[in-house]
């Protein structure tokens, strides 16, 4: 039947099972928004305070549900405001479809009002992008976008549509929803055999779980694998929750702010089994020294990641869930008691240690962990608070830590928190932010209050840009250039002005009372936590240093 391009856009979204869209209207996308008005009983549109907030919300929705997140914006500045959110999703391989509209086809390339070549701008930060200038290609393009976003290594796709295309009419025929399937045909039997042989011969194997384990929801297969080969397990920031953080064989996060047990364990193991990871520089430290006593087996869905950042000895290309199923079927139960005894001794003698008497990031995170029993969804911004959230919350399930890993996007957390709560209305969803990050997108509190989205926003206010200041303190001679935020901003008043209940706390008891109240109330809630500006994230590995050079404040004080 004949439909306008705007109707076709909405019908294609319904085809793909989309029930929620985050966005902000404008001139070139008005036809689409007019149709959204007519379809409001079938698609919920969340009007965010800023287009970047829409992209982050769609991202948080996607990460927490496993569905494709969808965001919309108008041309020019509307489209460019999505870019940081799209890049965030790209770096972390998150399935996202961003729909923008551009000026009429005859006006393209003529510096028209609010015109920008958004496909050119986003080419490096999307898995694929399209510009639609002909209505006959519109439906198929949207369907391709959803398929590409979900296939193989997931990622964001942008569809830019000329405004006159949204007004034109064309025949529309409904198609079936694209159902992603796990491709096992590309998994090499020869590579599997080499991996099995290496695993069986290893005396000190160690598993390193990355974000790919979360993306493929491989938690059951990973647990079976770890038990079968009787090995310790570490993870990356993006891999949090893929392996139960309360399991005795879990050693903590790896890398710059990883535990001593994980960092030293990787340096002592003889086989490192890296699953679904891109070997970020924050994990590797000094790549020439990384796991220098070990053979490395790398399992990843993306062949481009193999030998990209570090040379490996064995590799298997394929969806990690399917690869682990095959490995588990070919492995018998192994035993590495002596090796695990070494790991457990390190865990006992080198635990994470912090001040829990005063109000600190770790004391706050630990209480949240205790009260929610690891069953909440935690979103974060980027910085010290992010690392404390990774270290002191025990993630039991995948997709319960929603954080910007690759791009390190300040201002990500609140939008992502809103998106995660929309996708998981029965879960407690809590955003952890520093005062510097919170300033960037706190306007999204207006979104939470407008729709009464009961997210809990916790602000660690140390009146400085904490992580940058930590580096200045340790590596830049305590020259605190532009990292001190001692000003007259009152986060409680600002939050209340945006329609959200807010309290300020200075002690652990005050925080506990406020957090308990926040859990009971069915409304957005802000807790500003005043912490010391000299609190640091420990342990730490200096940038570019070997992982066995991991140190704490005690090591510094002893001169080690």
N, C-alpha and C positions, 0 to 999 in steps of 0.2 A: 504494500500500500504506500501511497505517497506521503512523505513526511518532510518537514523542514530539517535542515542540518542540525539545529538545536535539539529537535525531538530525537533525531537519530543518536546524538551523543548520549542523551539520557537513557534511551532504550538499550543502547550498547552497555551502559553501566549496569543496568538491571540484568541484562544477559549474563554479565560476569559476576553476579551476586553481590554487587556493591550496595550497601545499605547506609553508608555514611560518607560524606564528602566534607572536607575542610577547605575554606576559601574566603575570598574577598572579591566583591563584584567591581565592575568598572565598565567604561563605555563599550569596548569591543566585545566583551563577553556577555552583554546584556541579554541577547537572545537566549543564551543558554540559561541564564538566571531566571528569565521569564518562564522557561519550561520547568525549571526546578520548583518554582512556585506552584505550578500545576501538579507536580509529582511529589509534593511535600509529604503526602501520606505514605510514600513508598521509599523515598530517600531522605534521610536526615542531613540537612546542611548545617554545619557549625560555622558561624561567622566569627572568625578570630579577630584579634585586634591589629594584626599585621600579617602580611603574606608569609613572612618567615615563620611566624607562629603556626600558620596553616601547614606549611611543609613539615615542620617538626612534629605537629600533631598527627599528620598522616603517617609519618615515620614511626612514632610511638605506637600508633594503632597497629601498624604492620608488624613491628617487632613482637608485640605482646600477643597478637592473635594468630600470626602466621598467614594472614590474608594480605592482599595487595592494598596498600594505603593510597588514597586518592586526594589530591589537592587541586584547587583551581585558582586562577588569577587572570586579571586583564592584561593588556599589552603594556609595553614600555616598563615603567617602574614597578608595576604590579608583577610582571614576569621576572624582572631582575631581583625583586625582593625574595623570590622563591629560591634563588640560586644557592645560597649558603645551605639551605635545607636539603636541596637536591644533592649537593656535593657531600654533605654529611651522610646521606643514604648511600651514595655511590661508594664512598670509602669503606663503609661497613656492609656492603652487599645486601641492601634492604630493598624488597620489592615495592616500588612506588610508581604510580602513574600521575604525572603532572599535566594538567590540561590548561593551556593558555589560548587566548584568542588574539589575533593580530588585526591590523588594519585591512581594509578591502584589498583584493588582489591588485587592482590598478594603482593603488597607492604604495604598494610594497617597493622598497628601495628608493623612495623619494623623500626621505627624512620627514615623513608625515607625523602629525601630532601623536605622541606616545607610541611611535613605531620603534622597534628594535629587532635586530636579527637574533632572536632568542635561540634558534637552533644552532646558529654559529657560536653564540656565547656558551651554550651548554654542551657542545659536542664533547669536550674533554671530561665532563663530569656526569655523563649519562651512559647507560649501557647502549642505548640507541635513542635517536630522536627523529621526529617527523615534522614537516610542515604540510598542511593540507590546503591545496589551492583549488581542488576540484571535488565537488560533493560526491561524485561517483566513487571516490576512494576513501570517503570518510569512515564508513562502518568497518571496512576491512582494516584500516589503519588502527582504529581503536582496539580492535580484536588482536591485532599483531602486538600492540603495545602491552597488553595484559599477558600475552603468551611469552614475550621476550622478558618481561619483568620477573616472571616466575620460573623460567627455564634455566637449567644448569646453575651456574653461579648467578644468584639473583641480583637485581639492581634496578635503579630508577630509569624510567623511560618518559620522555616529554613529547606531547602531541600539541603542536601549535596550529591553530585553525584560523584561517582568514575569516573576518566577520561576515562577508557576503556569502561565504559557504554555509554559515549557520542560518542564514535567511533563505537560501535557495531550497528547492524541493527535489526529492529523488525517491525512487522506489526503495522501500526498506523491507527486508525479509529477515525474520528472527533467526538467529543461529544458536547453537548449543554453547553453553559455558565451557571455556577451556579448562580442562582438568590436568594439571601438571602430573607427569608420570616420572618415576625414577628409572633412568636409563642404566641398565646393567650390561648392555651389549658392548660398551667400550672398556669394560674392566678386563685387563689383560691377565689371562691365566698364568702366563709366565712370570709376570710381576708378583702375582699372589704367591706362587711357589717360592720365589726368592725371599719374599717377606716372611713366609712361614718358617723357612729354614733359618733365617736370621733370628727370628724370635725364639725358636727352640734352642738355638746355640748360645743365646745371651745369658750371662750370669747376673748382670745388674741392669735389667731393662727399666726404663722410665717412660711414662706416657705423658705427652703434652697435648692437652685438649684446647683447641681454638674455637673461634666463632663459627666455623663450619659445622661443628658438632651441635651447636644450638640451632643453626639455620636448618639442618636436616632432621632436627628432633631425634638425635641418635642416642639419647640418654640411656635407654635400656640396653642397647647393643654395646655402648661404651662400658657400662657397669659389668656386663657379662664378660667383656674382653679383659677388663682389669682384673676381675676375679680369676679368669682362666689362666692368665699369664702371671698372676701373683705379683703385681708391680705397683709401685707408688704412682700417684697421678698429680700433676700440676696443671694449671690452666693459665690462659691469658685473660686479660680484662674482658675481651669479647666472648671468651669461652665459659664465663661464670654460669654455674647452674647446670652445665652439661653433665657434670659429675657431682654427686652429692657432697657438699663441702663439710658435712658432719661425719663422713666415712673415715675410719681409722687410717686408710692408705692415702688420704688426701693430704697434700703437703703445703697448700697455699698457692698464691699467685706467683708467676715467674716474671723476672725482669727487673727493671729499674727500681720498683718499689715492691718487688716480690719478697717472699720470706727467705731467710737464710737457708732453711732446709731445701726449698725448691731450687734456689740458685746454686747451692753447693751440690745438691743431688744431681743436677744436670751436668755439672762439671765432673762428677764421680762415676756416672753411669757408663755402661759400655754399649748400650743401644738406646737411642732416644727415638720414640715413636711419636712423631708429630702429626696430629690429625686435624685437618681443617684449619690451618693457620698460615698466615702470610709471612711469618718471621719478621715482625716489625723491629725497627731499630731499638725501640724501648724494651723489647724482649731480648734481643741479641747482645746488647752491650758492645763489646768488641767482637765482631764477627769472626776474626781470625782465631780467637780463643774459645768461642762458643762451643760447648760440648766437645772439647778437643780430644777427649779420650774415648769418644763414642763413635760408632757408626750411626747414621741417621736414616730413618725410614720416614718418608713424607707421604701422607695420604691426603689428596685434595681433589675437588671436582674440577678445578681450573688448571689445565696443563701449563698455563703461563706462570703459575706460581712456583713450579718445580725449578730449582736451581736459580731462582731470580735473586734472592737476597743471601742465600747460603747454599753451598754445594752439598748435595745429599748423596748417600750411597745406594739407597733403594727408593723407589717411588711407586705409588699406585694411583692412577687417575680414575676418579669416579666419585659418585655421591657417597659420603663417608658412612652413612647408615647402611647402604648396601654393601660396601666394602667390608665393614665390620661384621655383617652377617656372614659373609663368605669366610672371613678369617676365623670367626668363632666356630664355624662348621668344620674347619680343617685342623683346629688346635685341640690338643688334649690338655687336661689340667696340669699346669707346671707349678714348681715350688721354688721360691727364692727367699727362704727364711733368713739367711744370713744378711742378705741385702736389705730386706725390710727391717731387720733389727738395727742396722746402721741408720736407716731413715728415721725410725721411731726414736732412737737415741738422740738424733739431731733435733727432732720435734720437741722432745722433752727438755733438752738443754738450751735450745735457742728459740723459745716461743716469742710471739709478739708481746711486747711489754709496753704499757702506757699508763699515764696517770688517770685513774678512774675516780679519784676523790673529788677533783674539781671538774667543772663543766668543760669537757673537751670533745673534739670530734669523735674519737673512739668511744667515749662514755655514752654519747648520744646514740651512735649507731648500735652499740651493744644493747642498749635498752630497747631500741626499736626491734632488734632481732629477737630479744627475749619475749617481748609482748606479742609480736606477730607470729612467733615460732617459724620464721622463715617463709611464711605463706603470703606475704605481701608482694606487690610489684614495686621495686625501687627504681626510680629514675634519678639521674644526676645531671648536673652541669659538668664542668671540667676544672680540675685543680686538686687542691689538698682534700677537699670534702669527697671528691670522686674516689680517690685512693683509699681513704678511710672507709668509704662505703664498700669498696671491693675487699678490704682486709677484714673488717669486723662484722659484716653481715654474713650469715651462713646461708648461701643459696643452695636450695635442695632441688630445684627444678629449672629447666631452661626457660629463657625469656622472662625471667623475674628480675634481671638487672638490665635496664634500658639506659644505655649511655653512649656518648659519642666517642668511639675508640680511635678511628683512623684520622679524622679531621680535627678532633679535639675542639668542638664547637662550644664556646661560651654562649650562654643563652638558650641552649638546646632543651634543658630539662623541663621547664614548666609546660611548654607546648607539647612535648612528648608525654608528659604526665597526664595532660588533658586527653590526648589521643588514646593513651593506654587505659584510662578510666572509662572512656566511651566504649572501648572494645571489651572491657572486663568490668561491667557494672557491679558485680558481686565481690570484687576484690578490693582490699585497701590498696590505694596507689599513693605513694609518697615520693615527693621530689626533694632531693638534697641539693642545696646550692650554696655557694659562697656569696658574700655580699657583692663582690665584683661581677659575678655571673648574673645574680638576681637583678641588678640594675639594668642589664641589657634587654631583657624581655619581660619585666615584671608587669607590663601592660596587659599580658595575657591573664592576669588575675581578673580583669574585667570580663574576659570570656568565661572564666569559671563562675563568676558571680551571676552573669547574665543567664546562664543555663543551669545554675545551681549544681555544678559538677563538683562533687565532694572530694576534691583532692586535698592532700595535706602538704603544704609547702614549708620546709624547714630551711632556715637561712643561718648558716654559720657566719656570724659577723665578727670578724677579727680586725675590721677597719683597715685591711690591707689586701692587696692582691697576693694571697697566701703563697701559692706555689712559686710565682715569679720572685717574691720576696725571699723565699727559702733558697732559691738559686743565688740571688744576690748576696744572701748571708754567707753561703758556703763557698761560692766560686767568684764573687765579684767584690770582695773586700768590704762587705756591708754598705755598699753604696746603693741606697734605696731610691733609685731614680724612678719617680712617678708611680710608685706602688703603694703609697700611703693614702688611705681614703678617709682621713679624719675631716669630716665636713658636717653639715647640718641636716643631712638627709635622715628622716625619721621613717623607717620602714613600716612601723606599726600604723602611723597616721596615713602614709601613702596607701597601704593595704586597705585600711578602713575606708579611705576615700574612693577606692575602687570596688567597694561593696563587700569586702571580705573580713571576717572576724580575725583579729590578730592580737598576739600577746608577745611580750618580751621577757626572756628568762635569763637568769645569771647563775643559777645553781642546778645541780642534778635533780633535786627535789622539785624545784619549780618546773623543770622540763618534764619530769614524769607526770606531774599533775596536768600540765597543758596537753601533753601527747595523749594521755588517757581520755581527756575531754574531747580532743580532736577525733579520736577513734569512735566516740559515742555519737557525736553530732553528724547529721547527714547534710553537711554544707562545707564549702571550702574554708580552709583554716590555715593561717600563717603563724609559725612560731619562729621568732627571731632569737637566736641563741648567741649571747655575747661570750666569746672565747678569747683567749690570750693571743696576741698577734705574733708571738714567738713560737707557738706550737708548730711542730714539723711532722712530716710524714717519714716514719722509719719502718723498716730499713731503707737504705738507698744505695744505688750504684751510680757513681759519677758518670756523666755522659761519655760514651765511648770506652768505658773501662770494662774489664773482664768481670763476669758475674761473681767470681770468687773474691772480688774486692768489695763485696757488699759490706756496709757498715751501718752502725747505729750511733746515737748520741753518746752512748757509753763507750764505744770504741774511740770516738773522737776525744772524749775526756781522758781516756787512758793513753791516748797517743798512738793507738794501734793503726 
